[in-house]
């Protein structure tokens, strides 16, 4: 079931909580101190990875979904979104 803005306003738990799944691999990681980060879970070289490390308050749900779609296109073409971001950042 896709996330809504009201569902995102959850209180932090004693452990990092990543059970706030949206759709197609996007989820919201909530830390015990209240920080919220968007993550995109994907499979690369047989390993589970997560990309799109952006903060919830800086990036809205709609923008996070747009970034997820871009990352899914990269995965479909064989590009690792996390490695692509690191290479782009260092260049």
Secondary structure by P-SEA (a helix, b strand, c coil): cccccccccccccccccccccccccbbbbbcccbbbbbbbbbbcccbbbbccccccccccaaaaaaaaaaaaaaaaacccaaaaaaaaaac
